[in-house]
Amino acid sequence: MVKITIDGKTTEVERGTTILNAARDLGIEIPTLCDHPELTPYGGCRMCLVEVEGIKTLQPSCTLPAGNDMVIHTDTQKVHNARKFILSMIFSERNHFCPSCQVTAGDCDLQNAAYDESMTHWPIMPNWQPYPVDASHPFIILEHNRCILCRQCVRACGELVGNFTLAFEERGADSNLIADLGLPLGESSCISCGTCLQVCPTGTLIDRWSAFQGKETELDKTKTICLGCSIGCGIDVLTRDNRLVRIEGDWDAEINGGVICEVGRFLPMVEERERLLTPMIRANGKLKAATWDNAISAAAEKITASKGNISGVASTRLSMEALNEFKAICDAYDTKSIATTEEFSAVSAVFDLAKSSGKAFESKIDEIKNADCYLMIGEDTTKDHQVISFFAKRQIPAGSKLIQISESPSGLDNFAVESLIIENNSQSAFIDAINNLITNKSGDTEKIAKTFKLNLSSLNNIVEVLSSAKIVAVIFGSRTNYDNAAAVLGSIISLNNQINGKLITTKGNINSVGASAIGINGAINIDDSELIILALGDEELSQNFSKKFEKSPFSIIFSSYISPLTANADIVFPVKNWLEQGGHFINLDGHIFEAKAALEAPEEVISCEESLSKLANVLKVKKQRSWKELVKETPAPVTIS
C-alpha cells in the first residue's frame, strides 16, 4: 500500500494504482478522452494531466502509478491552461462544430470537457479537411469528421472482443480509422457487437437506430439481462416514452463485464414481427377476437375434456415463474409429454449425467476467462453464445491457443491453431483417441490421423497443446444435432478430467438449465395427442419446428407475435415479450438472475406467467412447490446459486 494526497485528500491505495483511479476512489473527477476503465491505459489525449509536487512538468494521471507520499493537484491554473490548450488543438483538427452535430446531442465527452473548462470558442484556426462518411454497415455509421483519434474503439475491438477489425492508418493529423485493410465497415470482418460504438467518446461511431432520439440524461435506463442465449449478459435498456431507444452492455455485470453481441444489442432494435394484441378463439373455421375470460374458459373446458391426452411444449425463454405455472398445469392433467422448444438432446444428457453422479461437474464462466487453451467442440460460438468467443479470442494475443472441432467450418477457424472437421457421429471416437494419446503418451498416431482424415502434424499439435496447457477451457456446444449426445459428452468429460480442464456446456436458451431443473426436459411427443399446449412467449421458431404442429387436432398457444403457428391455432393468448416482463432465469453456469421490465405492454397483453396463472385458477390447479424448491431437489450439472 502507498499513501498519496490528491487535492488535500489523503488515502492509501494498492501499489501500482494509477493517479486517475486513486482520484476516482476519492470522488475527484479528472477529465479523460482516451481512458476507459475496462481498457489498458493509453495516455494519448493528455486531458488527464495533473500537477505532481516535485515534478516540473504535468503528468498524465491515467498512466502514472501512485508513489508513496506523492502529493497531486488536479485543479490548478496550470492544469486548466493545459486542458484548454489540448481541447483547442483537438477542436481545430477536425469538424467539431458542436451545434451542427445532432447525433450525440450532449452525450459527447469532448463537448462536455469543453463546457467544464468554460470554453465557448477556441483560438486556433481550424485546419481540417472533409472526410467521407461510411454508412455501409447495417447498424453503425462511421463519421470520420468527428474522430479525435483516441483509439478507444480500436483497443476495445482487440482487448475486449478479440476481433481486431479496427486500426488506424497514416500518422499525425492524417491518421484515419479503418476496418481491416481499408474496407467499408459493412464489408469488413466486423461482427456487429457494437462495443466500439459504446466506448466512442464523440459522434464518430453512431448507432444509426438510436441517433437523433435525445440525450442519455433524457432516457429511462433499466438494468436487466439479455435473453438471447444461455449466458445471461447484463445489459442497460434505454427507453423513452415507452419506446426502445438502444441497448448497451452493463460494465458492472458479473458475467459479461460490459461486452454484448449483435443478438443482444441490435437485433431487438430491428424486430419486425407483428404483435398479438387480443385473445382469439377459432369459431366457424376463423380466429375471432375474444375477451380474456372467454378465452380462458374455452381453454379450460378443452383441457378438462381431453382427460390427459395432452402434450405440452414451452419456450426456454420463459421465466422460471412462467415455466412453473406451465408445469403445474401439465402435471395436474397427466400430460403425456412435457418438452421445450429446444427438444433437449445435449441438455438432457448433462442432466442425466448429473442425476447418475449426484453432483455438479461443470465450471463457472469466470473460470474460463483466463484460460491458456480453449477447446471448442460441436458449436460455432461466433454465431451462438458469441460472448464466450470474445473471452477466447481476446486471450490469443497473450498466448492462448484455440482448438476447434466441429462438423462444418466455423467463424473461429481463422483464430484457431487447429480447426478440424469431424462428423458428429465420429466426434466421440476422436475425443477418445486424443484422450488415449495424452494418457498413454503413445499410440498409432498415423492410424488415428488416417482414420479421421487429418494431417499427422495437426494431430500431434493438438496433443501437445492440450498436454502442456495450464488451464484448458473445454466448451461443448448443444445446438448441433447429435444422435448420441450422451456418448460425446462422456468422452468429453473423460478428456476434461485427464487434462484437469474447465468444462462448460453452452446449453441453448437462457432458461435451458431452469427448465430441466424443474422437470421440463422431455422429447416432443405429439403423436395421437388430442390437445397441444404451446407456451411460446416471444420465441421465434423455425419453419421445420413449426411444421411438427401443422396437423395438431387442437392447439392452445401463448405467444407475443403472430406466426404460422398462431394462425393455425384454436385458442391464442397474447403475452408480453422479454422487454415487457420480469422474472427469474438460470443461465448456463447456474447463476440465478432477475430480469426487469423496461417497457409497458399493450393494454390487452399480460405476461405469460399471469396468463398461465389465470388458466390454472380456472382449472383449480395448485402448485405443490415453488420453482426454487424444485431446483434445490434436482441434481444439476452446474452449481445453481
N, C-alpha and C positions, 0 to 999 in steps of 0.2 A: 504494500500500500504506500502511496505517496500523498503528501499534503500539499494542496495548492490553494491559492486565493484568487478569485475572479470577481472583479468589481466590488471588492471589500467583503465578499462572502468566502469563508474558508470551508473546505471539505476534504475528505480523503477518498481517493479513487484507486482502483487496481492499476498496478504498473502497466504501462502500455496504452492506457486510455487516452484518447485524443483530447485536446483542449475543447474542441467543439462538443464532444459527448459529455465532458465534465460540466460544461456550461449548461447543456440541456438538463442534466441531472439537477442543477441548481435553479432551473427555471429561467435562465438567462438566454435570451434569443440572439443568435448570431446569424445574419442572413447568409444564405448559400444559393448558388445556381447550378452547381455541378455535383453536389453531395446528395446522397440518398442513404438512409440508414441500412438498407439491405445490400448496398453495393460497396465494393472496396474503395476507400478514399482515393480521390484522383488529384485534387489540388489544382484544377485547371482554371477556374474562373476568378480566383483570388478575391471573391466577395467576402470571404470569411476572415480577412486579415485582422489581427489583433496586435495590441502593443504588449510586449513582454519586458518587464523590468530587467535591465542588464543586457538586453539585445538591442542594437541600434536600429535595425530595420524591422518593419512589420512582418509578422509571421502568419502563414496560413494555419488556422486553427483546426482544419479538418485532417491534416496530416502530421501535425506536431504533437508528439506524445507529452503528456504531463510529466514534469520533473518535480522532484521534492523541493518544497518551499518556493515554488515558482509563483510569481505574482503577475497577474494578467489584467489588462484593461481593455474593455470592448467598446467603450462609449466616449473616447477622447476625440478632440477635434482632428487630430492627425488621422485617426481611423476613419472618421466620417469623410474627410477630404479624399482619402484613398478610395473609399467606396463610390463617391460621386464621380471621381475620375474614371474608375473602371466602368461604371454604368454609362458614362458619356461615350466611351470608346465602343462599348457594345451597341448602344443605340445608333451610333453613326455608321456601323459596319454594314447593316442590312436594313430592310424596310421594317422598322419597329415603330411605325406611327400608330400608337395605341388606339386613337379614336377611330381609325379605319379598320382595326382588327376586331371584327364582330364575333369571332369564333370563341375565344376564351372568355369574353365578357366579364373580365375581372378575376378569373381564375388563373392568372399568369404570374409566376414568381418574379419575372423581370419587371413587370409593371408595378407589382406590389413593393419590390425593393426600391424602385424609384420614388414611390409615394412615401415610403418610410424615411427617405432622405430629403423629403420636401422638394423634390425636383419637379419643375414644370416645363423644363426645356433642357437641352444640352448644348454646350458651347462649341462643340466640334462639328465642322461642316460635314454633312453626310456624304459618303463616297461609295455608295452601293450601286450595284447593277442588278437589274431584274433577273430572277431565276424562274425557270418553268415550274409549274405545279404538277405533281404526279398524282393523278386521280384514277390510276389503273386498278387499284385494289378495291374489292367489294365493300370493305369496312373502314379502311384507313385512307386519309388523304395526306400526302406529304407536301407540305408548303415550305420549300427551301428558303423563301424570303424571310421567314420568322426564326430561322435557326440561329442559335447563339453558340454552336459548336461545343456544347457542354459534354457531349458523348454519353450522357446517361442512357440513351436508347441503345447505343452500341454495347455498352457494358451490361445492361440488363438482358439483352438478347443472348449474350455469351455467358455471363455469370449466373443468371437465374434460370434461363431456359435451355442454354446449351445449344442454341441453333446457329449462332454466328452468321446470321444473314446480313446484318448491317455493319458498315465500316465507313471510313472517311477516305476520300481521295484528295490529292493535291495537298498543299500546305498553306499555313498562314491564312490570310483573308480569302484565298482561293479554295480553302477546304470546303468540301461538299459531301453531304451524307449520301451514300449509295447502298443499294441492295445487291449482294453478290458482287459481280464484276461490272456493275453499271446497268443491270436490268431494271425495267419498270417494276415497282414494288409488287404489283399484281401478277407478274410473270416470274417472280423470284422464288427462292426456297422458303419464303415467309410462310409460317404455319398458322397465321391469324390468331395467335394467342392474345395479342394486344398489350403485352407487358411494356413494350416500348411506348405505347400510347399513354399508359398510366403514369410513367415516370417523367414524361416530357414536361419541362417546366414552362414552356411557352405554347404558342399556337402552331408549332411546326408539324407535329403529328396530330391529326384531327380525326376524332370519331365522327364519321360522316352521318351516323344515325342520331347522335345527340347534339350536334352543333346547332347553335342559334336557339337553344332552348333554355337559356338563363344561367345565372351564376350558380355555383355549387352551394353557396350560402342560401339560395332561394329554394333549394330542393330538399325534400324529405329523404333521410337516409335510414335504411333498415338493415341491420346486421343479421344475416341468415346463412344458410348453406345452399350450395348448388346441388340439384338433384339429377344432374346429367349423367353420372356414373356412380360407382360404388365408393369413390374416395371421400366425398362429402366436403369439398373445398369450402372454406369460409369466404363469403362474398359480402359486399356492400351494394344494396339495391337502391338506386337513386330514382325517386319518382317526383312528379309534380302534377297537381290537380288529378290525382288518381290515374296517372299515365306513366308508364315506364319510360325513363329518360336514358339511363345507361346502367351497366353493371360493372363493378370493379372488384378486384381481388382485395381481401381484407388482410393487410400487412400483419395484423396481430393474430391471425388464425393459426391454430396449433398444427394442423395437418399440412397445409399448403404454403404457409408463410407468405401469402400475398399473390403467388402466381396462380393463374387460372388459364383455361384453354378456350378455344373458339366456341365450344359447346356451352360453356358457362357464361362467356362474355357477350358474344354476338348473336348466336342463334335465337335466343329468346327475343331479340330485337326485331327479327325478321319473320316471326311466327305469322303464318298466313291462313291457318286453318280457321274454319268458320265455327263460332261458338254455338252450343246448345243453350237456349235461353228459357225453356219451359219444359215441364214433364210432358210426355206424349204416350198415348195408348193407341194401338192399332185397332181400328174398327172398320168393318167392311173393306178390308184389304189396304186401308190407308192409315198412316200415322196422323193422329189429330191431337192438338193441344189439350192438356188436362190440368186439373188442379193437383197439388201435391197430395192432398188427402185421397182423391180418387185414384191416383196412380199407385200410391202405397197400398190402398185397399185391394186394388186389382192384382198387384204383385203378391200380396199376402195370400189372397184367395187361391191363386195359381200354385204357389209353393205348397200350401196345405193340401191341395188336391193331388199333387204329384207324389205324395207318400214316399219321399226319399229317393225317387228315381230322378235325381238331380246331379248335375256336375257344376262345380264352381271354379272359376278362374279369376285370379286377382293380379293386378299390376304390382310389381315391387317398387314402384314409385309412390305408392300409397304409404301414409304414415302408419306407425305401429298401432295407433288408436283405431284407424280405419280397418286395418288388417285383422285386428282382434274382434271387431264387430262382425266382419265378414265371416271369420272362422266360427264365431258363436252361432250364427245363423245356420251355417253348413253342418256343424256338429249336431245341432238340435234336430235337424231333419235327416240325419244319417246319409248325408250326401255321399254318393258313390266314389267321387274323386274331388280332391281339393288341390288345385295346381296353381301355378303362377304363369304369367305371360312368358317367362324365360324357359319353362319346362325343365330347368334344373338338372342338367346332366352332371357337370363338374361340381356344382354346388352341393348336390345330393351326395356325391362321392366324398367330399371333405367332411360333411356332417355324419355320414355313415362311419367314416374312419374315427371321428371324434367320439361317436357313440360306442364303438367297439373298444377304443383305448381308454375312454373315460377322462380324457384330458385334452387341453388345447395344445396344438403343435405349430401354430403359425406365429410369425413375429409381428411387431408393430412397424408402421411406416417409418417412424423416426429411426429405427434400427438399420434401415437400408439406405438412408440419405448419404452416408459417408462410406459406402462400400467401395472396395478397390476392384471388384469384379461383379458384373451383372450378367446373369444367365436368364435370358428370356425364352420361355417355352410356350408355343401354342397361341401366341397373340401378338398382334402389331399394336404396341402401346402408343404409337404415334396416331392411331385412329381411335382406339378405345382406351380410356383411362390415361389420357395424354400427360397429365401432370407427373405420373410415375416415370414416363420417358424423360421429362425435364430433369428429374432427380438424377437419372443415369447419365444423360448427355452432358450435364454441367460438371460432372466429375471426371470426364475424359481428359481435359487439359491437365488435370492433376495426376494423371497416370492410370486412372481406372480403365479396365478392359471390359468390353461388351461382347457377349456371345449370343447370337440369335438363332433359335431353332424353330422352324415353322414349316407349314406345307406350301407356302407361297411367298413371293418376295415381300419384304417389309420396308416400312419407312425408316427403319433403323439400320438398314444394310450399309449405308454409307458411313455409319458411326461405329460399326462392329469390326472387331479384329477377325471374327469368323461369323459368317452368316450361312447357315446350312438349310437346304430344302429337304426336309424329311417328312414323308407322308404320315398322316395321323396314325394309321394302323401300324406303323413301324417305329413310332417315337418311343414307346415303352422299351422295345428291344434295344434301340440305340442307346437310351439312357442307361440301361443295364450294362451294356458293353462298356460305356465310358466309366461307369462305377467300378466295373471289374478291373479295368486298366489302372485306375487310380488306387484301388485297394491292393491289388497284387503286384502292381508296378511291372507287370509283364503281360504278355498276350500276343496273339497274332494280329498285330495292327494292320498288316497288309490285307488280311482276310476281312477284317471289320470294314476297312476303307472300301474294299471292293463290294462287299455286301450292300453298303449304303450309298455306293456310287460317289465316294468322297476322295479328295486328294489326301494322300498319306500325310503330307505336311500340315494340312488343316486339322486332321485328327490328332496328331502329335501336339500341335499348338494348343488345342482345347484342353487336352490332358495336362499340359504344362501350366497353362494359365489357371485352371481350377485347383491344381495341386499347390501352387505357390501363393495364391491369394490369401490374405489375412481375413478379409470379410467378404464373403460371397453372398450377394443377394439373388435368390432364386425366385423368379416371377413366373407363375403358372397361369396362363390365360384360360378363361372359361367360356369365351364366345365361340370357340372353334367346335365343330360338331365331332365329338369323339364317340366311336361305337362303344368303347370301354374306358370311360374316364377314370374309373377306379384303378385300372391296371397302370395307366400312365401316372396317376397320382402316387400309387405305391412305389413305382420306380423312382419318381422324383424325390419322394421322402427318403428313400434309402440312400440316394446320392447325396441329398441335403445333409443327412446325418453323418455321412462319411467325410464330407468336406467341412462340417461344422458351419453350415450356411444359415442364412436367414430367409425362411420361406414365406412367401405371400401369394395367395391365390386371389386373382382380381375379381372373382365372383361375377356379377353382372350389373344390375341396377343398384341404386342407393340403399334399398332395404332388402337385398337378397339374403343377408345374414338374419335380419329380423324376421322375415317371413319363414325361413327354415326353422328358426329357433322356436317359433310357436306352432310348428307343425304344418305349415302350408308349403309343401315341397314335393308333392306327388306329380307323376306324369299326367298330362292331359288325357282324359278318357271320356269322350262324349258319346261313344257308341251306345245306341239304344236309350240314351237319356231323354226323358220326356221334357226336361227343362234345363236350360243353361243360364247360370247367373254370372255375368261378366262385370267385375268391378275394375274398370279401366282407368278412371281418373283422367289425367291428361296424357296417358301413354299413347305413343304413335306406333301403330302396328304395321308390319309388313303385309304385302298382299298375300304372300304364301301363308302367313299365320292366319289372316282373316278368312281365307278360303276354308279353313277347317270347320268354320261355323256356318257355312252357307246353307247347309241342309238341316240346321237345328229346328226341331219342331216348334219350340217356343223359347224365346230368349229375353232376359231382363238385363238391361245394360245401364251402368252408371258411368257417364262419360262427360268430359268437358267440351268435346268437339264433335262435330258432325263427321261421320265416316261411313264407308260402305256397311260396316257392322251395325251402326245405329240406324241406317236406312232400312235394313232388313229386320230390325228388332221388333218385338211385340210391345214391350214397355221400355221407355227410355227416361232416365233421370238425369237432369243437368247438374253437374257438380263443379266445384271450384278447381282452378288449375293451381300449380305449385306456388305461384306468387301470391295467391289469394288466401292461402290457408296455412296454418301452423301444424305442429305435431312433432313427434319424435321419430328418429331414424337411427339405424345401427349400421355403420359403414363397414367396409371390408376387413378392417383390423379390430373391430369390436368397440369402437368409440360410439357412445350414445350422444346424438346431437338433437337439439331442439330447434326446429325451423320456425321462423316468424313470418307472419303475413305482411306483405309490403303493399298490396293493392286491395281495394274492396271489389267484391264480385258483383255482377249484375243482380238486380233485385230478386229475381226468382231462383237464383242459383245458390245452393248451400254446399257445405263441404261433404265429401264422400263419407266421412265418419258420421256426420249428422244425419245424412240420408239413410245410411245403413242402420243407424240407431232408431230412426223413425220406423223403419220396416221391422226391426227386432221388437220394438214395443208393441206393434200391432200383432205380431206373431206370438207375443208373450214369451219371448226368448230372453233369458237372463244369462249374462256372462258368469261362469263359475269362478274364474280367476282373472286378474289383470294381466296385461301383456308382460309387465315386469316380473310377476311371479312365474309365468310360463317360461320366460327367458332364463331365469335362475335355475329352473329344473332341467333344462335341456343341455346335454354336453355339446359344446361348440368347438370348432377348430381354432377359434380365437378367444382370448380373454375379453369378455364383454364388461365394459365399465363406462 
